[in-house]
Each structure stands twice: as C-alpha cells, then as structure tokens.
Amino acid sequence: MQLAPSGHIPSLDGIRAVAILIVFAAHAGISAAIPGGFGVTVFFFLSGYLITHLLHREFMRTGGVDLPAFYMRRLLRLGPPILVTLAVGAVLVWAGLFQGEVEWRTLSSQVFFYYNYFAQYGDRHEIFGTEILWSLSVEEHFYLLWPALFLGIARGWVGLRFLGLLLGISLVWRWVRFSVLGHDELAIYLSSDTRMDGLLYGCLLALAEARGVAARWFPQGRGRFALLLGAALVILVSFALRDALFRSTLRYSLQGAALMPLFYYAVTRAGEWPFRALNAGWLRQIGVWSFTIYLCHFGVIIALEAHGVAVGSWQMVVAAAAISVIYAAAVAWLVERPMMRWRRLWARRGGRWANCPPYGCDGPHQSRRSTMDLVRSTPCSESLAIASAQVSSVISVSA
C-alpha cells in the first residue's frame, strides 16, 4: 500500500464521506439514480478493508491479535455514540418531536446488535430513524468470526483461495435462501448470513495488498483505466437490473468485486484524477463524522417530514444536513473527547488499551483525527457504521 508522507492511508475518509452522502441523498429523496443501499455496500467493504489492514499490522508487530482488547476497543468506540443517540431519540419521542416508540425489547436488540433479525421476526417498536442500526448488527456478527479466521490466514493455515471459496458459498447461499427457501428480497438485504461477504471483499483486498499480490491482480499501466471503467459499468448495471433474483443474489457479489479495483487505485493512486478529490479537507471531515451522521440523519429527516418539510425539497436537504452535521460535531466534542481522556488515564495506569491513540481506535467513522492516523499509530480496529433505509421501506430506498 502506498502511504502519504505523513503515514496516512489516502482516500479512505473521502470514500466514507461519499458513502454517507449516497445514503443521505437517498433518504432525503434527491437521488433516484444511485440507491442508498449501495452506500451500505461501500461501508461494508471499507470496514473489512481497514480492520484487516490494522489486524495485519498488529500481527506483524506482535505475532498475534489481542482479541479481548479488540472487542473492548469496539465497545468503547461504538457504545457511547449509539447510546447517546438512542437516549436523545427517546427524549425527542417523549417530547413529541420524533416519531416512534421507546420499547425496551427493540432497544435491546439495537444495543446488543441483533436488531437486523429482530426487525424481521420480532415485534419491533422502534424510534423512527433508528431502523438503520440493522447494518451495525451485520458488522458485529462478522467481527465475531473474522479475527479468528484472520489468524488462521496470517499463520498460513489457510490461504486467500479459501476466502474466494467463502465468497462463492455466500453467493450460493443467497440463491438457496431466495429460490429454494422462498425468502424475500428484504430478508436477503437485512440478514447477516447473506450480507457479510460485503465485508469479506474488503478483507480480501487488504490481505492481497499485504502479501504483495494486489499489484499483480490490478494493472499498473494504462490498462488500469479500462479496469476502472469496467468496474464502474458493472456497478451501474447492478443499479439498472431490476430482476428480484439478481438483486437478491448476484448484485452483492458483483458490487463487492467491482469495488476492489476502485478501492485499490483510490488508495495507491490518490493523487490522480478522479481520486484526488477524495482527499479534499472538507470531504475528509464529513468522513470523520460520518458514523454519527449515519446514526442521526434518518431520524432527523423523518421528524422534519412529520413537521411539514417535504422529502426531496431543498429545504429538507439543507435542514437535515445542517442538523446532522451539527449533531455529529457536538457528539465528537462532548462524547468522544471525554472518552479520549478516559483512555489516556488507562494509558497512564498501564491499562490494556494504552496503545490506542486519541480518537484512533475502532472506527473509520469514529476517528476524530483521521482514518490515516489509525494506520500510522496503532493496530486498533474500526467499526463501519453504515446506513440504509427504514426497515419497512428499505426496498424502495435501495431500489
């Protein structure tokens, strides 16, 4: 991987910003061409890519992965913003400013990351706008499995071909669930067992880079432009095809595979057009705040609509964007900064998380500084928070 002189991984914050903008645009009603669900796929891919890169750095430095610290870092970084956002949402529901219900079983499924299945099979009564937390459940289920599999690969017990086999099995399993078991498109979209391969594609790219094979997979000369064009066309075709079987099965595999060259060149050729724009300061800042924007933006849009602001109007776009960004900045200052000080206290006491930098553990969306600072300083993990539609209307938003 080609790093900037400062040690940063280029383009990742910008990609994260593009993903959250895709999701926001879909929910705000101003994007019919690019489905909001594609933003979810990008977030999944980026999560797997970055966390695998960081796990690899830790393994190369220490010969292993500290699993208790891995999961504790995720808890410390994900927990406070999620809990604060749910608490704020509950207060706003009680005040009549937000819609929905405050019900403990649904809240428990969101806090403990099984909401994507509870939303399908349970009696859910959520705060409107928190339906997007389904995607965090997918990630956490994946990361219960991935560190152990990563260690098996890092120690040579299995190779990259095994990941290819898993990706193929994921595609077949989606077909079985849709065509044989009769599960609908929404169930395929929400379920961890049918969506975790979105993260696995990112993991595969990170490992290919670490082993030096990515440079052989992707052309370094003018052929890269043809590959980039082909990848973009594949993604566009995946948007256009409306067949339910395709959308529930092959769509996710094609999008994951097409994102591999796009990510690879965005990182290794960040100074070239069109990737240069991904490293603009304002876009990177949106990427830094994207997790919290993700947590709040859909509820804000629903609340504004309930108070007479039309979805698809410029008033909706401006108001929802402004409120979401201000909220994200407030959470960064009032919630994340105190947590940084708390972890520094652990560092002075020689605690387990002493090697985590301020705002640097567990999150492409959580980093107050930059994603790139994570890579330079510590083998901490990240959490991709991603966004999607309200569960009850997710198909129409991702259509």
N, C-alpha and C positions, 0 to 999 in steps of 0.2 A: 504494500500500500504506500502511495506517495503522500507524505505529510507536508503540511505547510512548515515554513521555518520555525514557527512557534511550537510545533509539535501537534497542532490541531488536525483532526480529520476534516478536510474541506467538505462543504456542501450539505452535510447531514442536517444541520439546523434549518437550512433553506428548504430541503426536501420535506422536512417535518412541517414547515410553515405552509408549503404548497398543499400538503395533505389536509391540514386543518382548514385551509381556505376552501378546498374542494368540498369538505363536509359541511362547512358553514354555508357555502353558496347553495348547496342542495337543500338544506333545512330552511334557509331564508327565502327559497323559491325563485332564485335568479339563475339557476343552472339546470337546464333540461338536457344538455348535451353530455355532460360528464356526471355520472351517477355518484352520489355521496358514498355509496358502498365501496367505490374504488379507493376513496381516501382511507377506508379501513384496511384494505389490502396493502396499501403503501405503508401504513403504520405497522401492520404485522411484519412485513418484510424488514423494515428498518429496525424494529425491535430485535428480531432474530439476528440480524447482521451485527448490530452494535454489541449486544450482550455476548455474542460468540467471540467477537474480537477481544473484548475485555476478559472473558474467561481464558482465552488463549494467552493473553499477556500474563495473567496470574499464574497459569500453569507453567509457562516458560520461566518465570522468575522463581516460583516456589516448588514446582514439581507436583502440584496438586491444586485443588479448589476447596476453599473453606466453605462448606455448604451451610453450616449454621449462620455464618456471617453473611453469606449470600442472601439467605431468606430474611435475616434481620434487617439488612440494608433496604430490601424491598419494602418491608413493613414500615420502616421509619420514613421512607420517602413517599410511599403511596398513601399510607394511612392518614396522616394529618390533612392533606388537601381534600381527600374524599370525605372524611368525617366532618370537616368544616363545611364543605359544600352541601352535604346532606342535612346538616344542622341548620344552615342558612335556609335551605329549601323548606324544611319543616316549619321554621318560624314564618316564612313568607306564606305558606299554605294556611297556617293558623290565622295570619293577618288578612287573608283574602286576596293577596297579591299574586300568588301562584295557585295553579290548579292541581288537583290530585288529592291523594290521601296519605296520611302518615300512619303506616301499619307495620308492626314490628316484624312480621314474618317476611315481608318483602324487603324491608330494610336489612334484615339479617342476611338475606340472600345476596344483597348487593355488597354489604360489608365483607362477607366471607367468600365472595367470588363464586357463587353458584347460581347467580341470577339468570344466566342465559338458559339454563334448564328449568329453573323455577318459573320463568316467564312463559315457557311452553306448557308446562304440566301442572303448575301450582295455581293457586287462587291469588293472583297478584293485585295489589292496590298501591301503586307507586306514586311518588311525587312526579307530576308530569315533567318530562325532560330528563329524568334520570334513567330512562329506558336504555340510553346509550351505554350504560355500565355493563351490558352483556359482553362487550368486547374485552373488557378487562378480565372477565371470567375465562375467556378463551386463553388469554395470555398466561394467567396464573396456572391454569391446568397444564399448559405446555411446559412451563418452567418447573413444575413438579417432576417432569420427566427428563428435560433436556440436559441439566448439569451432569446427571449420571451417564447419559449417552455420550455427551461431550468427552467425559473422562475416558470412556471406552475407545473413542476415536483417537484422542490425544495419546493414549498409551499403546495404540496400534492393535487393539483387539478387533476392531472393525475399521473398514475404510470408507472413503467417500462414496463408493458404489453402493454401500448399504443405505446411505441417505437417499440415493436415487431410487433404490428399491422401495423405501418408505414413501417417497413421493408418488410412485406408481400405485402403491397399495392405497394411498389416500384417495386417488382418483377413482380406483375401482370401488372403494367403499362408498364413495358418494353415489356412484351409479347403482350399487346394491340398495342403498337406502331409498333412492328416488324411484328406481324402476322395479325393484323386487319387493321391498318393504312398503312402498307406497307413501313415503314421507314427502311432504310438500316442499316447495322452494324456500319458504320461510324457515322451516326446521333445518334444512341444509345450511342456510345462511347463518343461523344462530349457534349451531352446535359446535362444541369444541372438537369432537371426533371428526368433523367434516371440514374444519377451518384451520386446524393447527398447522397444516402444511404451508400456509401462508408465511408463518414464521420460519419454517424449515428451509424454504428457498433462501431466505436471508442468511441463515446459519451456513448453508452450503457455500454461498459466495464468500463469506468471511473465512471459512476453512480453506477454500480454494486459494484465496489470496495469501493466507498464512503459509500454505505449502508451496506457493510459487507456481501453481498450475493455472491460475486465472489468466495470466499473461499469455498462456498458450491457448486458452479457450477463446479469448476475445482478440480480434485483430488489432495490431498496434499502428498499422499504416492507414492508408485511405479506405481500406475495407471496413474500418470501424464506422464510417458514415453510412454505408449500406446496412450494416448491422443495426445501428441506431434507428434508421428509417424503418427497417423491417420490424423491430421491436415496437416502435410507435404504432405502426399499422396493425400489428397483432392486437394491441390494446384497443385501438379504435374499432376494429372488427368485433372484439368482445363486447363493446358497448352496443353495437348495432344489432347483433343477432339476438332475437327475442325468444327463440325456442326454449321452452322450460327445461328440457333435458340438458341442453347445452349450458344454460345459465346455472343449473344446479350441479354440474359435474365439470366439464372441460374448461369452463370460463375461468375458474380459480387457478387451475393449473397453467393455462396459457398466460394469464396475467402475472403469475409468480415467475414463470420462466422469462417473460419479456422484461420484467423489472431487473433481472440480473445484469444484462449489459448496460442498462440505463444507470443503475447504481454504480457499477464498476467504473464507467467513464466519468460520471459525475464526481467521483472521489479522486480518481487518478489523473484526470484532466480538467481540474476545476477552473483553470484559467482560460479555458477555451469556450467559445460560444457553442451552445447556449448555456453552459453550466456556470459561467461567470456570474450571472445574475443571482444564482442561488446563494452567493456569499455576500450579497449586499447587507449592510448593517441592519437596516430596518426589517428585512425579511428574516434574518437570523434571530432578531429579538422576538418576533412573532413565534418562531420555532421554539425558543427558550420557554415562552409562556404557553405553548400550545396545549399542554396537558390540562392546565387549569381552564383555558378557554374551552377545551373539549368538555370539561365537567359541567360548565355553566351555560354554554351558549344555547343549547336546545331548550332548556327551561326558560331562558330569557325570551327566546322567540315565541314560545307558546304563550307566555304571560303577556307579551306585547300584543299578540294577535287577539287574546281574550279581552284586551282593553282597547280594541278598535284599530290597531295598526295592521294594515293588510300585508299578508305574506306576498313577497315579490315586489313590494314597493321600495323606493329609495329610502323612505322614512324607516322602514323595517331594517334595511341593511345598515344604515348609519347608526340607528339607536341600538340595535342588538350588538353590533361590532364594538361600539363605544363602551357599552355596559360590560361586555365580556372582557375587553382588554383592561378596563379599569379594575374589574374584579380580580383578574389574573395578577395584575401588578400589586394589588393590595394583599393577596394571598402570599405572593413572593416576599413581600416586606414583613407582613405581620405573622405569618405562619412558618415560612421556610427559614427566614433568618434566625428566629429563636431556636429552631431545630439545629441549625448550623452551630450555634453557640453550645447547645447541649452536647453535640458530638465532639466539639472541641474539648469540653470538660472530660468526656470519656478518653480523649487522646491524652490529656494531662495525667489522667489516672492510669494510663496504660491499658485501657479497655480494648476489647476485641476489634472495635471499629476505628482504631487510632489512625489507620492508613487511609481513611476516607477524607477527601478534600471537601472544603465548604461547597455545598450545592453540587457536589460531584458524584454522589453515589446514587445509582439506581434510577437514572431516568433521562432519556432523550428529551422528555418534556419537562423534567424536574430541574434540570441544571440551571442555576441562576447565572452562572458564568456561561459556559458554552459546552456543547457536546464534546468539542475537541479537547477541552481541558480534562475531561474524564480520561481520555486515552493517554494523555501525557503523564498523568499523575498516579493513577491507581487502578487496580483490577476490580473496580466496582461494577455492579450490574446496573441495568436500566429497566425501566418499565415503559412500555409503549402504551401509552394510552391512546386510544383511537376513538373514532366516533362513527355513529351510524344513525339510522332513523329510529323514531319511536317504534317500539316493537309492533304495535298494532298497525303501523303504516309503513313498515320498513321496506316492503316490496315496492311500494310506489315511489319511495325516495331513491331506492337503489336501482330503479328501472331505467 
